[in-house]
Amino acid sequence: MKKIFQIASYDYKRLLMNPIMLICLIFILIAMFIVTTSAPIQTTVQYTTNVEGQTTKEVYDNFNLTISTKETRGEYLKNIDKADELLSIQVECQDATNLENLIPLFNEIQTQMRKYRDQHINTYTENKSLQDVETAVNQLEYFIENYKNSPHFESNVYFYKDDFAMLENSCTFLYNVLESSEGLENKVATMSENLSYFDNIRSAISHKVVLQIGSSALDNLRKNYVEAAKQRLGSEKPYNESENTIEFEMNKLLKEVSTGDFSRTNDMLALVTSFKLTCESAKKGVENELLLMIKTHFKTLENLYSFEDVKEENIKVELAKINYYLHDPDLYYSQKQQPLNFNTASYEITAYDRTYYAISIIGFMDIIFAIFCAYKLFGRDRKNGKMDVILSQNVTYGQVFAGKVLAIFYITAFLLALYTMSLFIFSLILYPTLPNTILAVFNLSTPYTIHPFMFLIIKLLTIELQAMFYAVLCVFVMNLSRKFNLGFVVMLVVFALATILNIFLNGSLVYCLLPFIHADLSRMIGGGTMQTGFLVTSLYNSGNFFISLVYYLVVVVLLFIFTKQLFKKN
């Protein structure tokens, strides 16, 4: 064991004291500082109505205004009313019935048009009136326009894109014929020559899908989101019966401060924001539940009219966040949690947020550096004879292999810790820390809380595991061919391919089991920090975060043992 540590110490000093390497590391550190200060991290949207005064009471009074053009209590509560309305629509919507009633009308019109085509006479030409046709077409046009302009879930009727396009085109054709300046006889002739449009209308209506949700399921949704939001707000009970609610906290805060108090204004702003987010969470939760039901029914949304496809796991993760926020009474403004998108842990950009963000690049560079160290210690040393010198010092192949791998661990862990501490201290100077802050981490359906510093440690641990995986894999590849330069290039290509897979193909079950998981640069594109920024994979989202860590640790250990045997053999 002593010889292993001696070899590791010797190689660690060689790697660290290289002048070119020191210059590169300093350059990277400066680049990290620039990224840390300029990264576009999004924060929670705070209460944004115009606050004319600066005191706690004035913020509260402004929140209670009845002006519909401003963000106020009434405007926020409309989200809860809308959530309740969306659930009622699933039971009371008349769209399906209205469409079914149109089918006999268009069947009769088509029959009369076919009669005109065969006999050059029908009811409309005899009565000199197209009133029935106009009524049917106008009803269909009214439905189509309403359907196109209504937000999602305003109807329990859904169309495939092709069917709706066919329905709309047929209606437009008939409407244009009726609105043309031609005489009645010519209009009837035109429609009788284009009977396929009536077939298209009947076919599109027949292919519609009516989403039917059981009453018990709707009751559960109303309880989990609408009633949970009202309970969290405490707006339906007197303050003295509604402790641990936002309304109670507001009232309590008003009693604690004087009219001219400036020190607690931010606390009131945060409570109003919590009120706002609670209302929005209720509406967003109901919409996501309905979207998940539609997704389950249709399998994919890309062929559904007005919908874009979305990953089912993303919907479930967002639902977990919303449920966690609505049902945990301790998540108030002091924790400053973001319940909907969780881009960042707080209403403000904190030192942790900036550090999490920069780690996306730090981890990426650390893995590339680990690959280079593996090439230098195992490839270059073999070519220039240093490996033979070490082996001549009465040491075994296993000790040399373990010592050099340990040296790579030393240098990557040291640089990772150095960069992280430097950036964290730098962030502490520029950005605030929040009192009592907790971090909510989410799997597919199970949230759990963790202190931000502990989460930072876990992030670093995972990055180091990934760095060691790629370093040992580089040694393995070089020992397969004994062409060390080629092996180094192959590893860089493998890493580049893994980066592409991680960004663009993340989500498949097969891919999530591959250990090619590393710092995800896609986080640098969108500015996310909350969902780890280094391990956004199906295995993580679908399972337990700590199980994922154990999985990658096992992969690294097994690869280490196998590569060690191959090194001895060669």
N, C-alpha and C positions, 0 to 999 in steps of 0.2 A: 504493500500500500504506500509506503514511503517513497518508493521509486516512481510510482504513478504520479504522486503529487510533485515530485522533483521535475519530472518531464513536463507536467502541466504548467508549473511555474516558469520553467525555462521558455516554453513556447509562448506563454502568455506575455512575457516581457518582450519577446521578439516581435509579436504582433503589435503591441502597444507602443513600442519605442520607434517604430518605423516612421521617419520624417514625413514621407508622402501620405501615409495613413493619418497622421496627426493633422496635417493640413486639411485633408478631406473631412475628417470628423469635425473640425472647427467650422468649416464651411457649412456642413450639414446642420450644426447646432444653430448657427446664425439664421439659416433658412427656416428652421423650426420656430424661432422667435418671431420671424416675419409672418409665418403662417398662423401662429397662435393669436397674433393681434389683428389679423385681417380676415380670418375665416368668417363666412357669413352664417353664423349660428342663429337659428330662429328661436324666439322666446314665446311664452304664452301671451296671447293678446289680452291686455289688461282692459279694465273698464275705461272706455275711450270717449265717453260723452264730454262735452265741453264743461269743465269745472271752473266757474267764474271765481269762486272763493278758494281759499287754501286751508280751511279748517276742517276738522273731522265732521262737524255737524253740517257744514255746507256741502260736503261731498254726499252725505246721507240725504239731505234735502233735495239735492239735484237728482239723485237716484230715484226719488219718489215723485218726480215731476210726471205730469200726464201729457207731455208733448210727444206726439208719435214720431216726430222727426229725429228724436234723440234716443240714445240707448238708455232705457229706464226700466224700472221694475216691470211695468206692464208689457213692454216689448219683449223682455226676457221670458216672462211667463207664457207668452204666445207659443214658445217652443214646446212647452209641456202640453198645452191645448192641442197643438198640431200633432204631437205624438199620439195623443188619445184619439184624435180624429182619424189618423192613418189606420189605427187598429179598428175603428168603427167602419171604415170604408171596406175592409175585408169582408164584412158581414152585410152591409147595407147597400153596396154599390149596385146601381141598376144598369151599368153598361152592358153586361152580358145579356140581360133580358131585352134591352132596347135593340141590340144587334140581332138577336134571334127573331124579334118581331119584324125586322126589315126583310128577312129572307122570303116570307110569303109574298110581300109586296113586289120584290124584284122578280120572283118567279112568275107572278101574274103579268108583270110588264113584259118579261121575256116571251111569255106565251102569246100575248097580243102582238108583239113585234114579229114573232114567227108566223102568226096568222096573216099579218100584212105582207110578209115576204112571199107567202104561198098564194094568197087570195087578193092582195092589194087593197084590203079593207080590214079594219079592226075597230074596237070600241072607241079609240081616240079620234080616228078620222070620222066616225059616224057622229060623235058628240062635239066635234070641233074643239076639243080641249085636251091639254096634256097636264091637267091639274094634279092627277094622281102621280104621274111620273115626277113632276116638279117637287111634290111633297116628299116622295121617297128619296130623291137625290139630295134635296136640301137637308133632310134628317141625317143622311149619311155624311154629307159634307160637314155639318155641324159637329157630329161625333169626331170626325177625323181632325178637324181644326182644334177642338178641345183636347183631344188625345195628344196631339203634337205639342201643344203649348203648356200642357200640365206637367208638373214635376213628377219624378218617379213616385210610385206607390199611391198616386191619386186615383188609381183604378185597379181592380183586381183582375183585369183582362190584359193579356199579353200576346203580342204578335211576333212571329219571326220576321226578320227584315224583308225578305222576299215577298211574304204574304202581305205585309202592310204596304209595300211599294206597289204591289199589284192592285190592292184595294184603293189606294190613293189615285193611281193612274186611271183606273176605270171610272171612279167618281169624277175626276177632272174631265175626262172625255165626255161623259154624259152631261155634266154641267155646262161645258162649252157648247155642246149641241143645242141644249135648251136656251142658252143665252145668245145664240147666233141670230142673225137678222133674217134667216130663211123662213119660209112659210111652214105651217104645221105639217103639211104633206111631205116636204123635203126633210124635216127633222125626223119624222117617223121612218122615212125611207133610210136615212143615214143610220139610225139606231138598229133597224131591221137587218142592215147589211153588216152589222158589227155585234152580233149576238154573243160573241166570245167574252165581251166585257161583262155581261151579266153572269156568265159562268165564273169569271174571275172573282166577282164580288161574292157570290155564293161560296166559292172555294175558300177565299180568304177568311170569311166569317166562320166557316165550318172548322178551319184549322186554328182558330184562336184558342188560347189556353186560359182557363179561369183558375186562378190560384185559390184553392179552398183550404182554409185553416180552421181547425176544430175550435170550438168555443173554449175548451180547457186550455189549449195552447195560447189563445188570445188573452185569456184571463191571466195566465202566467206572465206574458209579456207586459200587460198593463201593471201587474204587481211589481215586476222586477225593474221597470223603468219609470212609468208615470207615477205610481204611488211611492216608489223609493225616492224619486226626486222631490216630491212634495214633502215627504217625511224629513229629508235632509234639510230642506229649506225651513221647515217649521212654520210655514205660512198659514196653515189651516188651524192652528191652535194658539191660545194665548201664550205669551212669552214665558210665564211662570210654569207652564206645563210642557215646554218644549226645550229643555236644556239639551246641550250638545247639538244644536241646530244653528244654521247661519243667522236666522232672524234673532235668535236669543243672543248670539255673540254680538250682533250689531247693537241691539238694545243695551246690552251690558257695557259695551264700549262707549256708547253715548252717555251713560250714567257716570262713567269714570273720568270723562274729560270735560273741560269747560268749553264754552262757546268759542273762545279765542285760542283754543289749543292747537298747536301746529305739530306736536311730536307724534301724534297717533294717526295722522292723515293717511300715511301709507298702509296702516293696518286696516283702515276702513276701505281704502281702495282695493286691498287684497280680498276683503270679505265680499265686496260688491262683485269682484271678478269671480270669486267662488260661486256666488249666486248665479252669475251669468253662465259659468261653465256647467253648473248642475243642470240648469234648464236645457242647455245645448246638448248635454250628455243624454238626457232622456230622449230627445228627438233623434239624435244620432244612433242611440242604441236600438230604438224601434226600427229605424231605417236599415241598419245593418242586419238585424234579425230577419227582416223581410227579404233583404238581398240574399242572405244565406239560404233561405227557403227557396228562393227563385233559382239560385245557383245549384242547389241540390236537385231541383226538379229538372232543369234544363242541361245540367252537367257543364255547359259552357255558356257564357253570355254574349259571345262575339256574334252569334247569329240572331240575337234577340233585338228587336227594334228599340232604339234610343239607349241601349246599354253597351258599355264596354266591359270586356272581360277583366276579371280581377281574381287573384289567387284566394282560394278558400281559406288558407291558413292566415292570410293577412286580415280577412274579415274576423276570424276567430280571435286573433291577437288583439285587435282593436276592441272587440266586445269584452275581452277579459279586462282590458284597461278601464273601460267605461263602467263595468260592473264593480270593479275594485274601488273605483272612485265614488260611485253612488252608495255603496254599502259599507264603506269603512268610515265610521263617524269621526275618526281621529285625523282624517286628511283635510286639514283646514289651511288657512293662509300661512301659518307658521312653517308648514312643510312645503308650501309653494309648489304643489304637484301639478303637472300638466296631464289632464285626463284624456284628451282626445288624440293628439298626435305624438306626444312624448318625444318631441325632437330634442328637448333639453329638460333637465330636472327641475327647472325653476322659472319664475317670472323674470328673473334677472340672469345675465350671463355670469356664471360664477367661475371661480378658479378651477373647480372640478370639470365644468363643462369644457373649458378651453383645453385642459389637459387631456380629457377623453378624446377630444377632436384631433389634437396633434398626434396622439398615439397611433392614429390610422396611418400616418406617414412614417412615424418612428418605427412601428412594427414592420412595415414594408421594407424599409432600409435595413433594419436589423436582420431580416431573413436573407436579403441579398448579401449582406456582409458575412453572415454565417456560411453561405455557400462559398464565398471567396476564401474564407479562413480554412475551410475543408480542403479546397484546391491547393492552397499554399502549404499547409502542414502535411498533407498526404501525397499530393501530386508533385509540387515543386521540390519538396524535400527528397522525394524518391529520385527525381531526375538529377538533382545537383549533388547527391551523395550524402546529404545530412541524415537521411534515414539510416544509412549503413553505419554512420558514425554513432548514432544513438544505440543501434542494435549491438554494436561492439562493446557496449558498456555493461555487459553481463545483465541484460534485461530480457524479458520474454516478449514475444510478439503481442500477447494480450496486454501486457503492461504498457507497451508503446501505444497501442491502439487506444486503450482507456485513458492514458495520459493526454494524448493529443485531443481526444474528444472532450475531456475535461477542460483543456485549455480553451477550446472553442466556447464551452459553456461559460468559463470565467469572463472572456472578453465580451461576449454578447450580453451576458447578464450585467456586467459592469457598465457597458455603454447604454444599455436600456435603462438602468437605474439612474445613471448620470444625466441622461437626456430628460428623463421623466422628472427627477427632482429639480433640475434647473428650470424646466418649463413650469413646474408646479409653483416653485418659489416666485418665478417671474409673474405667473398668473395671480398669485396671492397679493402681489404688490398692486397690480392693475385692476383686479376684479374682486368683488366681495365674497365672503362666505356667508352662508345662511344659518341662522340658529335652528337647532333641532331638525336639520334637514335629513330626510331619508330618501332612499332611492328605491323605486318600484321596478323590479325586473320581471319580465313576463315570458312564460313559455307559451305554448299554444293556447292553454286555457287556465293555467294556474299562475297567479301572481305571487311574488314574495318580496319582502323588503330587505334591504341590506344597506349598511352605511356606505356613503360614497367612497370613503378611503379604502374600505375592504373591497369594494367593487373595483377600484383602481388596482389593487394588489392582484386580484383575480385576472384582470385584463393583462397585466404584465406577465403573470405566470403562464397564461395561454399563449401569448406571443413568444415567450421563451421556448415553450414546448414546440411550437411551429418552427422556430429557428433551428432547434436541435434536430427536428425531423428532416428538414431539408439539408442540413449539414451532413448527417449520417447517410442520407440518401445519395448525396454527392459522392461520398466515399465509396458507397456501394457501386454506383455507376462507373467510377474510375477503376475499380477493381475488376469489373466485368471485362473491360476492353484493354486495360493497361495503357490506353492512350489518354493521358491525363488532360491535355488541352481539349481534346474532343469531348471527354467526359464533363469538363467544366462548361463547355458551350451547350451540351445536351441538357445539363441541369438548369441553365439559364432559360433555355427554350421550354423546359418542363414547367418552370416557375411562371413564365409568361403565359403559357397555356392555362395553368391553374388560375392565374389572375383573371383571364378571360372567362373561364368557366364559372368562377366565383361571382363575377359581376352579372353575366348574362344568362347562365343556365342554373343559377341557384334555385332550388325548389324541388328538383326531382329526387325520388327516393334513392336511386342508385348513386347519384352524385353526392348526396349528403353523407354516405358511408365512406367515400374516398377521403383520405387524410390530406388532400391538397387544399387545406383551408388556411387562410392567412389574412393579413391586413387587407381589408376590403376598401380599395380606393374609390369605389362608388360612393362611399360615405363622404368623400371630399367633394363630390359633385353636388350632392343634395344638402349637405350640411347637417347630417344627423350625428348625434352623440349618444342618445339615450339607449338605443338598441345595440350597444357595444362597439360598433365601428370596426370590429376585428373578427367577429365570429357570427356572421349573419347567415346561418345555414338552416337547412331543413331539420337536421339533427338537433340543433339548438332550439328552434322554434317548436318542433314537435315533441321534444322530450325535455328532460330536466337539464338545466345548465351544468350542474356538477357531474351528472352522468356523462355529458359531452366531454368534460375535462378528463375524466377517468379514461374514456375511450381513446382520446388522443395520447394520453400518457402510456397506455398499454401498447398502442401502435409504435410509439417512439422506442419503448423498451424492447419490443420484439424485433424491430428493425435493427436496433443496436446489437443485439445478440447475434442475429443472422449475419450482419455485416462484419462483425468481429471474427466469426468463423471463416468467412470468405477472405478476410485480410490475412489470417494465419495461413490459409491454404495457398495463397499467392506468394 
